[in-house]
């Protein structure tokens, strides 16, 4: 009887570990998968989309758009310091996530300069419930 319980416990543990879902975006080059599966994220919290991104978001910026247009976040996997160092031929991939709610902290200059372009856990807590309305991916090669 003890052996059956031990084996059952091991099987349940194994199934639990192997059933963990893998994040959609494993590398910055996988960001296009978010656009491809955009319907999965539309009208859902930004937090859901962010959970699917494994690489660290090294820089971010929020933009408050004109009346009638959604605000958006621009996410990058290269820090603003690295971005200033020009490297010919480097591929830059930007993820733009449009949201229903206004993103005003960056536009009104209320975000402290030392964290102006950083994406932190506090930002996920503050903006995580914002509703995603569009996803856009832009790639460019540095000259």
N, C-alpha and C positions, 0 to 999 in steps of 0.2 A: 504493500500500500504506500509506504514511504517513497519507494522508487518511482511509482506512478506519479505521485505529487511532484517529485523533483523533476522528472522528465517533462511533465505538463508545464511547470514553471519555466523551465529552460525553453520550451517551444514558444510559450507566450512571450518571453523576453526576446527571443530571436525574431519573432514576427513583428514585434513592436519596433525593434531597431531597424529592420529591413524595410518597414513600411513608411519610414520618415520620408516626406516628400523633399525632393531636391529643389533648390531655388532655381528659378527660370534663368536668371542672369548669373553665370559663373565667371565670366570675364567681361571687360568693357565691350568687346566685339559682339557679345550676345545681347546688347541693349535692343537690337532690332526685334528680338522676340517679344518685347513689351508692346511694340507697335503692332506686330503681327497678331498678338492676342489682346488687342486694345479693348474689345468688347467685354472681356473678362473683368476689366478695371473701371469701365465707365459707370458713372453714378455710384461709385463705391468710395470709401475713405482712402485718402492718399496712403495711409498706413499699410493697407493691403498691398499696394504696388511696391512700397519700399521694402516690404518683407521678402519680395522676390529678387532683390538685388544683393548679391553676395559681395562684390568688390566694394571697397570703401568709397563713399562719395567724398571726395577731397575738397570740392568747392561747390558752392551753391549761391544762387541769387534769386530773390523774389522780385517780381515786377507787377506793379499795379497798372493795369491797362486802362485805356479810355473808356468812357461810359458806353455800355453796350457790348464790350468785349471782355472775355474772361482774363483774370490775372493768371500769371504762370510762374513756375519755378524752373530755373535752369540749373541742371545738375551736371557736374563734370567729375571725371575720375583722375584728373590732374590738378594739383594744388595751384593756387594763384601764383605762388613763388615759381613753380616749375613752368607755368604758362609764360611767365616773363622771360624765361630763358628760351629764346627761339632755337628750334632744331629743325633744320630743313628736312622735309620728307616725313615728319612725325604726323601720325594720324590723330586728329582730335575729334572725339565723339561727344556730342552734347545731347543730353536728354531734356526735353522740355515737357513739363506736365502742367496742363492748364486746369485751373480749379474754379469753381463757382464763387467762392468767397473771396473778398478783397485781400490781397497781400500788401499791406501798407507799411510794414516795419522798415523795409529797405528803402522804399521811395521817399519816406519822410525823414530819413536820416536819423531815426531813433535807435538804430542798431549800432552798438559800440564798434569802433573802427577795428579793434583787435580781433573781432569775430565776424566782421562784416561779410566775408565770403566763405565762412565755415558752416558746415551742416553738423549740428550737434544733437544729442539725445533730447535736449530741451526743445529743439525745433520739431522733432518728431512728435513730442507730447503736445506742443502748441498747435502745429499744423496738421497733425495726423488724421484729424477728423474732417479736413477739408475734402470736398467732393470733386473727384477727377471728372473732367468733361472732354479732355482730348490729350493724346500723347503724340509727341513729335520727336524724331531723331534726326539730327543733322551731323553729317560727317564732313570734315574738310582736312586737307593735307597742307601743312605749313610750307611756305615757299622759302 
